[in-house]
């Protein structure tokens, strides 16, 4: 994420919750959120303001970010569907797992 986007998001949160952030708190949030993408981060910030009674934690912002990324993947048709395995395939995988466990315990 671009540092200016981060500052914009944190300023939005500060204004919404009437809370000044210390340099230390901002540094922790930056350390934990810097790897996020700009636009979905700002969506997460707005979602947090709309749903959180108190200033959101890093974990809460990440949850809203994950929700936004999931929504984007679904809209792009990138939803992964898993087919249930039939009994034969399940037995094959289970047997392989058992053999692996036996090899590691010897």
C-alpha positions, 0 to 999 in steps of 0.5 A, a space after each residue: 500500500 502507498 503510504 499516502 493511502 494509509 495516511 488518508 485511511 487513518 485520517 478518515 478513522 481518526 475523524 470518524 472516531 474523534 481520536 488522535 493517533 500516536 506515532 507509535 500506534 500509527 507505526 503498529 498499524 502501518 507495520 501490520 497493514 502495509 502489505 494490503 492493496 490501496 483501494 480495498 484498504 479504503 473500502 475496509 476503512 469505510 466498512 469499519 466506520 459503518 459497522 464498528 462502534 469503537 476505533 477498529 483494531 488491526 484485526 477488524 480492518 483485516 477482516 473487512 479487507 478480506 471480505 472486500 477481496 472475497 467480494 472482488 474475487 466472486 465478482 470476477 468469477 474467481 470463486 473456487 468450488 470444491 467437488 466432494 470426493 467419491 468414496 474411492 478417491 477418499 479411500 485412496 487419499 486416506 491410505 496415502 496419508 496413513 502410509 505417510 504417517 507410518 513412514 514418519 514414525 519408524 
